[in-house]
Amino acid sequence: MSYKCSVLDIGTKLLMIFSLEDQLWIFINCFVDLDITIHAQTARMWISGDESLRQMTLKLFQHPRHLMMLILYHVLIMPMCITVCEVINGDRVPYFGHIFRPRESAFRISQHAGAILELGRSIRACFRASDVACRVHAFVYILHYIAEVMKTGVVWRVVIVVCSSRSVLLHTFASQDVWHVVFGTLGERKSMLEMQRCDGARPACGQCQRADRAADCEYADGQGATASQILEQQVTQLEGRIAELESAAAPLVLHDPYEAYRRSQTAAQAGPTAAQRTQDQHNVMKYFFRHASEVGFFLHIQRFLQNIAIGPYPDHISALLNAIYLLGAQFSNDVQLQAQQDRYLSHAIDLVTPAMSSGNPSAVIYVLQTEVLLAYYFFDNNRALEGTYHMQAAGSTALACRLHQIRSARPSTGSLGGAQYNLPPPVDYIEEGERVNAFWAAFVLDKCWSTVLGSSPALTDDASRCSQIDVPWPLDMRSYENHPFPSDFRSMATVQMFIGNTGPEGNVNSLLALHAKAASLLESAHRLVSRWDPGNPTFQGNFNHLDSRLERFKQSLPSISRIDPARMDIIRDLFVIHTLVHTATITLHKPTEPQAVASNGRTWIAATAAVGVLQRVDLNSIQYINPIMSMLLTTIADVIVRGIMTAKSQNAINASNRPALMAPLNQILAALDRWSTRSPTARNQRMIVQQSMADL
C-alpha cells in the first residue's frame, strides 16, 4: 500500500483486477488482519453530534491506537465500500454477509453490520456538509496516519480533496503527471471510476473548471507552498504528538513517509560514484541468486540476464531489478549494502504501478515477479499487512493473466470479472515454462501465508468462479529447454486430483512442484478443520482421506540426508517442504487434542518428526531461509510446549527426562536465533517461543 497515492492505487487496482465481491472482500481484508477489538458504540459516540470533522479527527489523535484505527477504518474504508455498493446497486448494500466474516483475532464486524452501515452514511454526510477546509484537513490527516500504520516510505502527494453532494475529486501528483480520479454520483448506474489526465491549464485546470471547483485547483510544482504542503508540515508536527501520547504502553512505531525520499535525495547529491553503484548492484544480484528459489523467483535466469544486459530499462524491468537489489541487500553480509534496502524498496514500489499500466503484455509477468519478491520481503521483515497486500496482488495478477488455465483441458466457460491481461502466445517452451512456474510461485506464496495468517487465499481453485487450477505441475527451468510438453498435452483439476488422489501424479517431482503440493496439503488441512464436524460421516471421511494422503506424500519425499551437502539450495528447499508437510499433519490433528498433547498423539509425533528434519540440517550453512519457516517452527514449538505441560501436569517429568524433552525446543530456538540476524520475523517468532517456554 505504500504508493504515491494510496487511494488512487488501491482504488484503481481493485476496480481493474477484481470482481465487485472480491474488491470489497480484499479491500476490507487489508485492514482486518490487525488484532484490534471493535467497539462500535464508542466509535459512533465520537462521530456523533455537531462537532466538525476536523475537530473530531484532532481529538482522536489523543486517544489509544485501537480506537484510532477503528475510527479510521470507519471514516475511510467503510464509506468507500458502501459507496461502491450503492453506485452499482442503487441504495442497497447486499455484501455485508461476504465482507464481515467473523475471524479469530480480528474484527468481529458481523455483530455490528447495521451500526457500521449507519456510521458510514453519517460520515459521508459529514464530508459533504462541512466546509472545504475542514474536509481537506481531516482527509489529509487520515491518509497520513494510515500511511504511518502501513509503514510507507514514499512521499505522499495528495494535495487537495474536493467534496460535494454530487462528486469527489482527488488531485494526485506522481512525479510530473497529474491525474483526476472522478467518483460517480451516488445512484448513477454507469462507470463508477473514471480517470482523466489533467490538462495542466492555469490558473485552474479544465477538469476543475468543468466541476465548478476552479478555486480549489492547485499545483505542487515549487511555485510557492500550496495549502496541502502546509498541511503536510502540520502532519509532520502531529507525529511528535502521537509518539508522546502512545509511548506509555505498547507504542505504535511511526515512520516518516518523507524520510526515504529525503534520504534518497541526499544520497543522490553526495552518493557513491556510478562505478561504485554498478559494483554494488552486481554484488547484491550475486547474493540474490544464491537464494532466488526461496523467495519465488521463477524466471529463466540466463534469459533474464540477457534482457537486462543493455539499458535503459522500461519500468517493469527497473521495478524487478530494484526488488532483486532489495532482497540481495538483505541477504548480503555487507553492512553498506544492507543500508541501501530502503532506497531499493522505495524505487521498486514506485515503479510497480506505472509498469502494470504500461500496456506492454510482457511487462505483466515481470510485475507479477516483482509482487512475489516484495511479498516475501515484507513477510520476512515482520510486516505482514504489506506482505499480504503484495501477495494478493500477485495472486490476482496470475488469475487475470489466466495462468491457472495454461494447457487446460476444459473449454473456457466464463470470466473472472475485472481486468484481464491477454498475454500473447509464448514464443517458446521456456517462456511457457516461465508462465507455468509464475503461477505456482504465486500459489505457494498464497497458500502458505494465507494459512499461517488465517486470511482468505487469493487463489481459490473454484470452477464456479472460473478460478479452477488446470495448469500442469511446474518443472525445473532447465527441463523447459528440452520441450517437455507435447503440443497436444492438456491437464485439468491439477490440485484437486492430487488432493483427492483421483488421477495419475506422473513423475513431476521438481522442487517447486513438491513445494506446491506441500502447500496445497497444508491449506487443505486448514480449510477442512475450519469446518470441524467430527460427527458428520462426510467430514470424517474427508478427514481420514486427507490424513492418508499426507502420510503417502511424506513417504514419497526425498530424504535430506541423501542430498549432496554442497547443494545447500536443494537442502534448504527440501527442509521447507518436509516442515510444511509435518505442519499440515499438526494442523489436521490439532482439534483432536485441544488441551492435552499426549506423547503418542499425532501432533506430538509430527512435531518431533519435524525437529528430526531440523537436526539433519547444518544450521551453520543456512544464513537465510524462506521466512515461512519461522512461522512453521513456532507452530511446532507450540505443540512441544503443550506436550511438556501435559507431562508436567501428570507428574511425568523428572531430572532424567527433562533435558530430552527440552532439547527440541532448544533446537528450534537455535534455528530462529540463527536466522534472526537478518529476519525480523524470525526474531519476533523467537520471542514468542521463548515466552511460551517461560512456565516450563
Secondary structure, DSSP 8 states (H G I E B T S, - for coil): --SS-HHHHHHHHHHHHS-HHHHHHHHHHHHHTS-----HHHHHHHH-SS--HHHHHHHHTTS-HHHHHHHHIIIIIHHHHHHHHHHHHTT--TTHHHH----TTS--GGGGHHHHHHHHHHHHHHHHHS-HHHHHHHHHHHHHHHHHHTT--S---EEEEEE-SS-EEEEEEETTEEEEEEE--TT--S-SEEEEE----SSS-HHHHHTT-GGG----SSSS--HHHHHHHHHHHHHHHHHHHHSSSS------TTHHHHHHHHHHHH---HHHHHHHHHHHHHHHHHSGGGGT--S-HHHHHHHTSS----HHHHHHHHHHHHHHHHH-S-HHHHTTHHHHHHHHHHHHHHHHTS--HHHHHHHHHHHHHHHHHHHHTT-HHHHHHHHHHHHHHHHHTTGGGTTBSS------SS--------SSHHHHHHHHHHHHHHHHHHHHHHHHHT---S----GGGT----S-----HHHHTT--S-TT--B--HHHHHHHT-S--TT---HHHHHHHHHHHHHHHHHHHTT--TT-HHHHHHHHHHHHHHHHHHHHS--GGGS-TT-HHHHHHHHHHHHHHHHHHHHHHGGG-SS---TTSHHHHHHHHHHHHHHTS-GGG-S---THHHHHHHHHHHHHHHHHHHHHHTT---TTTHHHHHHHHHHHHHHHHHHTTT-HHHHHHHHHHHHHTTT-
